[in-house]
Amino acid sequence: MMKKGLLQRRKRRQERKREEAALAYDQAAFVMRGELARLNFPADRVQESLRDVKTIKSSCCSCENGGSSSSSSNSPPAAAAAAANMLVFEFEDLGADLLDELLSSS
């Protein structure tokens, strides 16, 4: 009985992670390609999630920078963008083969 509950929770957690990953892909695709992007979710849901991310990012930036919007010229690009309250996506390099496969499928 307990094993069944554990398996169900694990399955729900995995499904949630898959959905979060698909939404993250959609966000990046929509930012890069706009209305031409092939999405997993409806475009309005993706746009709303991007607004939510930007709102969270903006509120976090004011905490990190002590409310200041200035940045030094030698700070990393992500920090400079955060200081300017811009939305920044950082991607991990997964190799040229995967990139070629993804680009050829779209």
N, C-alpha and C positions, 0 to 999 in steps of 0.2 A: 504494500500500500504506500509506504513512504517513498519507495523507489519510483513509483509512478508519478508522485507529486514532484519529485526532484527532476525527473525527465521532462515533465511538462514545463517546469520553470526554466529549465535549460533551453528547451525548444522556443519558448516565448522570448528569452533573452537573445538567442541567435537570430530570431526573426526581426527583433527590434534593431539589432546591429546591422543586419542586411538592409533594412529599410533606411537606417541612418546613412549607410554607405551609398545607397542609391540616391538619396536626397543630396548628399555632398557632391556626388558626380553631377547631378542635375544642376546644382548651384554653379559649379565650375563651368559646365557646358553652357549654361545660360549667360553667364558673365562673358564668356569668350565668343559665343556665336549668336546670342540674342534669340529672337523668334525662330531662327533657322535650326536651333539645337534640337537634337533628338532626345527627348526626355522620358523618364520613367513615370513621372507624375505630371499632372496638369500644370501648365505654365503659371497659372495664378497662384497655385500652392507654392511653387518654387520662388516666385517673386515675393510672396509674403514671407517665406522663410529667410530670404535675403534681407528683407527689411528688419526682421527680428535679429538677424546676425549683426547687422549694422548698428542697431540700437544697443545691443549688448556690447559690441566693440566700442562704441562711442562712450558709453558709461564707464567701461573699464579704462579707457584711455585717460579720462580725467583723473582717475585714481592713481594710475601709474605715473603720470606726469605732474601730479600735484595741481591739476587744473590748468596747467600751462599748455599752450599749443605750439610752443617753439621747440625746435630740435637743433642739435649741433650738427655741423656738416660732416662729422666723422662717425655718426651713429649708423647702425645697419639700416638697410632700406625698410624692413618691416617696422622698426622702431620709428623711423621718420614718417612712414605712412600712418602709423598709429597716432603719432603726435598730431598729424593733420586730419585725424578722424576719417581716414580712408579705409575702405574694405580691402584687405590683402589676403590672398590665398597663397599658401606655401605648399608646394608639391614635392614629394619624394621622387627621385629619379629611379624608375623601375626598369630601365634599360631600353635600348633602341628597338629591340624585337617586339616588346609589348606595345610600344608607341606605334610602330608600323602596323601591327595587327589592329589596334584600336582605330587608327586613322583610315585603314582600308575598309573597315566595317561600316563607316559612317558616310 
